[in-house]
Amino acid sequence: MEPDLAAEIEAKLGALPPAVTAVNLKRKTIFMDRWIRHGGRYPLTLLRIWRSGKAHVEDRWMDEHMLLDEGRAVTFEGGFADHNLHDLGRFTAKHNGYATREAVQLLLERHVLRGAGERPLASVTPQAALKRMAKNNLYGRTPFPLDALAYFLYRYVLRGGFLDGREGVIYHVLQGFWYRFLVGAKLIEFRRGLHGVRDPEAARAILARLSGLHLE
């Protein structure tokens, strides 16, 4: 973080009342040097600044949030840019890893291979809580691959993703369809490996081998 920006944030935090223990910021996604404004991608309001000892990170393999332990959060009008500076090979490789982690998280939760982890409700932004609720209740329960196609059409058509131009087509197809399709495909692959396994420890060991993640 630039020194001037750090000093500005510190000054703003110092002016907040003690009851305010965290700050939400609006994330701006920059993909192939284009601001992705549509498809529900802006603003993504996330808790990104907190007072020491007042928040903690969820124990999850994917889609983890910061959870407030004390106090309340406010939202700053200014945000931050998530600017992808790498090529598409790096982008797809990163999302391939994310897809593995998300499929594992879903299996851990739904097959009770371990605790489902914390689910943010009141202590995160309403946007994050709604997203988590939609994932828990809709994604993975809709037949594959209709779930990925439905999500892409929702983002690209209903939420106006088509307005993001050529770069937006690439982004929404990769991040809004291909990624969700890949998560669903990995769920099928992992479930085949777990077929007939009832012992949680044995299932965890098999899932660790299939995913390459350390699930102790």
C-alpha positions as CSV (number, residue, x, y, z in Angstrom):
1,M,0.0,0.0,0.0
2,E,1.3,3.5,-0.9
3,P,2.4,5.5,2.2
4,D,0.1,8.4,1.4
5,L,-2.9,6.1,1.0
6,A,-2.1,4.3,4.2
7,A,-1.9,7.6,6.1
8,E,-5.2,8.7,4.6
9,I,-6.9,5.4,5.7
10,E,-5.4,5.7,9.1
11,A,-6.7,9.2,9.5
12,K,-10.2,8.2,8.4
13,L,-10.2,5.3,10.8
14,G,-9.0,7.5,13.6
15,A,-12.0,9.8,13.0
16,L,-14.5,7.0,13.3
17,P,-16.3,6.3,16.6
18,P,-15.1,3.4,18.7
19,A,-18.2,1.4,17.9
20,V,-17.1,1.2,14.2
21,T,-14.6,-1.5,14.1
22,A,-14.4,-2.2,10.3
23,V,-14.8,-0.7,6.9
24,N,-16.4,-2.1,3.7
25,L,-14.8,-1.2,0.4
26,K,-16.2,-1.5,-3.1
27,R,-14.2,-3.7,-5.4
28,K,-13.7,-2.6,-9.0
29,T,-12.8,-5.5,-11.4
30,I,-10.4,-4.6,-14.2
31,F,-10.0,-7.3,-16.8
32,M,-7.9,-6.9,-19.9
33,D,-7.6,-3.2,-19.0
34,R,-11.4,-2.8,-19.0
35,W,-13.5,-1.9,-16.0
36,I,-16.2,-4.7,-15.7
37,R,-19.2,-2.5,-14.6
38,H,-22.1,-4.9,-15.3
39,G,-23.2,-8.4,-14.8
40,G,-23.5,-7.8,-11.0
41,R,-19.8,-7.3,-10.8
42,Y,-19.8,-3.7,-9.5
43,P,-20.0,-2.7,-6.8
44,L,-18.9,-5.8,-4.9
45,T,-18.9,-4.5,-1.4
46,L,-16.5,-6.4,0.9
47,L,-15.1,-6.0,4.4
48,R,-11.5,-5.1,3.8
49,I,-10.3,-3.0,6.8
50,W,-10.8,-3.8,10.5
51,R,-9.4,-2.9,13.9
52,S,-6.9,-5.4,15.3
53,G,-8.6,-8.2,17.1
54,K,-12.1,-7.3,16.0
55,A,-12.5,-9.7,13.1
56,H,-11.4,-13.0,11.8
57,V,-11.3,-15.0,8.6
58,E,-13.8,-17.9,8.0
59,D,-12.3,-21.4,8.1
60,R,-13.3,-22.3,4.5
61,W,-11.4,-23.6,1.4
62,M,-13.2,-21.1,-0.8
63,D,-15.3,-17.9,-0.7
64,E,-14.2,-17.1,2.8
65,H,-15.1,-13.8,4.3
66,M,-13.9,-11.6,7.1
67,L,-16.4,-11.8,10.0
68,L,-16.8,-9.1,12.7
69,D,-16.4,-10.3,16.3
70,E,-17.3,-7.0,17.8
71,G,-18.7,-3.6,16.7
72,R,-20.1,-2.6,13.3
73,A,-18.9,-1.8,9.9
74,V,-19.3,1.3,7.7
75,T,-18.9,1.5,3.9
76,F,-16.5,4.0,2.3
77,E,-17.5,5.6,-1.0
78,G,-14.0,5.0,-2.3
79,G,-13.0,1.5,-3.2
80,F,-10.1,-0.6,-4.6
81,A,-9.3,-2.0,-8.0
82,D,-8.8,-5.7,-8.6
83,H,-6.7,-5.3,-11.7
84,N,-5.7,-8.6,-13.5
85,L,-2.2,-7.9,-14.9
86,H,-1.6,-11.5,-16.0
87,D,-2.4,-13.3,-19.2
88,L,-5.4,-15.6,-19.8
89,G,-3.3,-18.6,-19.1
90,R,-2.6,-17.4,-15.5
91,F,-6.2,-16.3,-15.1
92,T,-7.6,-19.7,-16.1
93,A,-5.0,-21.6,-14.1
94,K,-6.0,-19.6,-11.0
95,H,-9.6,-20.3,-11.5
96,N,-8.9,-24.0,-12.1
97,G,-7.5,-24.0,-8.6
98,Y,-10.4,-22.1,-7.3
99,A,-12.8,-24.6,-8.8
100,T,-11.1,-27.4,-7.0
101,R,-11.3,-25.6,-3.7
102,E,-15.0,-24.7,-4.2
103,A,-15.9,-28.3,-5.2
104,V,-14.1,-29.6,-2.1
105,Q,-15.9,-27.0,0.1
106,L,-19.3,-28.0,-1.2
107,L,-18.5,-31.7,-0.6
108,L,-17.2,-31.0,2.9
109,E,-20.4,-29.1,3.8
110,R,-23.0,-31.4,2.2
111,H,-21.5,-34.7,3.1
112,V,-20.5,-33.6,6.6
113,L,-16.9,-34.8,6.1
114,R,-16.0,-32.1,8.6
115,G,-17.7,-29.0,10.1
116,A,-19.4,-26.9,7.4
117,G,-17.5,-23.8,8.6
118,E,-19.0,-20.4,9.5
119,R,-21.6,-18.9,7.3
120,P,-21.8,-15.1,7.4
121,L,-25.2,-13.6,8.0
122,A,-25.3,-10.5,10.1
123,S,-21.6,-9.7,10.3
124,V,-20.8,-9.2,6.6
125,T,-22.3,-7.1,3.9
126,P,-25.9,-8.0,2.8
127,Q,-24.5,-8.6,-0.7
128,A,-22.1,-11.2,0.6
129,A,-24.7,-12.9,2.8
130,L,-27.1,-13.1,-0.1
131,K,-24.4,-14.6,-2.4
132,R,-23.7,-17.2,0.2
133,M,-27.4,-18.0,0.7
134,A,-27.8,-18.4,-3.1
135,K,-24.8,-20.7,-3.4
136,N,-26.0,-22.9,-0.5
137,N,-29.6,-23.2,-1.7
138,L,-29.3,-23.0,-5.5
139,Y,-25.9,-23.8,-6.9
140,G,-25.1,-27.5,-7.0
141,R,-28.8,-28.4,-6.4
142,T,-29.8,-27.4,-9.9
143,P,-29.0,-30.1,-12.5
144,F,-25.6,-29.9,-14.1
145,P,-24.8,-28.1,-16.5
146,L,-28.0,-26.1,-16.4
147,D,-26.8,-24.3,-13.2
148,A,-23.8,-22.9,-15.0
149,L,-25.8,-21.9,-18.1
150,A,-28.5,-20.3,-16.0
151,Y,-26.0,-18.3,-13.9
152,F,-24.2,-17.1,-17.1
153,L,-27.5,-15.9,-18.7
154,Y,-28.5,-14.2,-15.5
155,R,-25.3,-12.3,-15.4
156,Y,-24.8,-11.6,-19.1
157,V,-28.4,-10.9,-20.1
158,L,-30.5,-9.9,-17.1
159,R,-27.7,-8.1,-15.3
160,G,-26.4,-6.4,-18.5
161,G,-23.0,-8.1,-18.8
162,F,-23.3,-7.7,-22.6
163,L,-22.7,-3.9,-22.0
164,D,-19.1,-4.6,-21.0
165,G,-18.0,-5.0,-24.6
166,R,-15.5,-7.5,-26.1
167,E,-13.5,-7.8,-23.0
168,G,-16.7,-8.3,-21.0
169,V,-17.7,-11.3,-23.3
170,I,-14.4,-13.0,-22.5
171,Y,-14.6,-12.2,-18.7
172,H,-18.3,-13.2,-18.3
173,V,-17.9,-16.4,-20.3
174,L,-14.7,-17.5,-18.4
175,Q,-15.7,-16.3,-14.9
176,G,-19.5,-16.6,-15.2
177,F,-19.9,-19.8,-17.2
178,W,-16.6,-21.8,-17.7
179,Y,-15.7,-21.5,-14.0
180,R,-19.1,-22.6,-12.8
181,F,-19.2,-25.4,-15.3
182,L,-15.7,-26.5,-14.1
183,V,-16.9,-26.6,-10.5
184,G,-19.8,-28.8,-11.4
185,A,-17.6,-31.1,-13.4
186,K,-15.2,-31.5,-10.5
187,L,-18.1,-32.2,-8.2
188,I,-19.0,-35.1,-10.5
189,E,-15.4,-36.3,-10.6
190,F,-15.0,-36.2,-6.8
191,R,-18.3,-37.8,-6.1
192,R,-17.4,-40.7,-8.2
193,G,-14.3,-41.2,-6.2
194,L,-16.3,-41.0,-3.0
195,H,-19.0,-43.4,-4.2
196,G,-19.9,-46.0,-1.5
197,V,-17.5,-44.5,1.1
198,R,-19.3,-44.0,4.4
199,D,-16.4,-43.4,6.9
200,P,-15.7,-39.6,7.2
201,E,-11.9,-40.1,7.7
202,A,-11.6,-42.4,4.6
203,A,-13.7,-40.0,2.6
204,R,-11.5,-37.1,3.6
205,A,-8.4,-39.0,2.6
206,I,-9.8,-39.9,-0.8
207,L,-10.9,-36.3,-1.4
208,A,-7.4,-35.0,-0.4
209,R,-5.8,-37.4,-2.9
210,L,-8.2,-36.4,-5.7
211,S,-8.0,-32.7,-5.1
212,G,-4.4,-32.4,-4.1
213,L,-5.4,-30.3,-1.0
214,H,-4.3,-31.1,2.6
215,L,-7.6,-31.7,4.4
216,E,-6.3,-32.6,7.8
